[in-house]
Amino acid sequence: MRNAEKTIRKQIADANGIVYEPKKCNFKGECRGTCPACEQEVKYIEKQLNARRMLGKA
């Protein structure tokens, strides 16, 4: 599941002109996309999307 979510985040970032390179996840066990590293990536993309909305670019 982890790779699919990273792929989706990358597609969203690319479609919105956001610089994003997924990082290797070192989470032990089954990551369901809610580990600290994944959450940090989601927050980064959300922050970038919000900034673009404020500028009228999204």
The 8 nearest C-alpha neighbors of each residue, nearest first, counted from 0:
[[1, 3, 2, 4, 31, 30, 32, 29],
 [0, 2, 4, 3, 32, 30, 5, 31],
 [3, 1, 5, 4, 0, 6, 7, 32],
 [4, 2, 6, 0, 5, 1, 7, 8],
 [3, 5, 7, 6, 1, 2, 8, 0],
 [4, 6, 8, 2, 7, 3, 9, 1],
 [7, 5, 9, 3, 4, 8, 2, 10],
 [6, 8, 4, 10, 9, 5, 11, 3],
 [7, 9, 5, 11, 10, 6, 12, 4],
 [10, 8, 6, 12, 7, 11, 13, 5],
 [11, 9, 7, 13, 12, 8, 14, 6],
 [12, 10, 8, 14, 9, 13, 7, 15],
 [11, 13, 17, 9, 15, 10, 14, 16],
 [14, 12, 10, 16, 15, 11, 17, 9],
 [15, 13, 11, 12, 16, 10, 17, 9],
 [16, 14, 12, 13, 17, 11, 57, 48],
 [15, 17, 13, 14, 12, 18, 11, 19],
 [18, 16, 12, 15, 13, 19, 47, 44],
 [17, 19, 16, 12, 20, 13, 9, 15],
 [20, 18, 17, 12, 21, 9, 13, 44],
 [19, 21, 22, 18, 9, 5, 12, 40],
 [22, 20, 5, 19, 23, 9, 40, 8],
 [23, 21, 24, 20, 36, 40, 5, 37],
 [22, 24, 25, 21, 36, 26, 20, 37],
 [23, 25, 26, 22, 36, 37, 1, 30],
 [26, 24, 27, 23, 36, 22, 28, 30],
 [25, 27, 24, 28, 30, 34, 29, 36],
 [28, 26, 25, 29, 30, 24, 34, 31],
 [27, 29, 30, 26, 25, 31, 34, 24],
 [28, 30, 31, 27, 26, 1, 0, 32],
 [31, 29, 32, 28, 1, 34, 26, 33],
 [32, 30, 33, 29, 0, 1, 34, 37],
 [31, 33, 30, 37, 34, 1, 4, 38],
 [32, 34, 31, 38, 37, 35, 30, 36],
 [33, 35, 37, 36, 32, 38, 30, 26],
 [36, 34, 38, 37, 39, 33, 26, 40],
 [37, 35, 39, 38, 34, 40, 24, 33],
 [38, 36, 40, 39, 34, 32, 35, 33],
 [37, 39, 41, 35, 40, 36, 33, 34],
 [38, 40, 42, 36, 37, 41, 35, 43],
 [39, 41, 43, 37, 38, 42, 44, 36],
 [42, 40, 38, 44, 43, 39, 45, 37],
 [43, 41, 45, 39, 40, 44, 46, 38],
 [42, 44, 40, 46, 41, 45, 39, 47],
 [43, 45, 47, 41, 46, 42, 48, 40],
 [46, 44, 42, 48, 47, 43, 49, 41],
 [47, 45, 49, 43, 44, 48, 42, 50],
 [46, 48, 44, 50, 45, 49, 43, 51],
 [49, 47, 45, 51, 50, 46, 44, 52],
 [50, 48, 52, 46, 51, 47, 45, 53],
 [49, 51, 47, 53, 48, 52, 46, 54],
 [50, 52, 56, 54, 48, 57, 53, 49],
 [53, 51, 57, 55, 49, 54, 50, 56],
 [52, 54, 50, 51, 55, 49, 56, 57],
 [55, 53, 51, 52, 56, 50, 57, 49],
 [54, 56, 52, 53, 57, 51, 50, 49],
 [57, 55, 51, 54, 52, 53, 15, 50],
 [56, 52, 51, 55, 48, 15, 54, 49]]
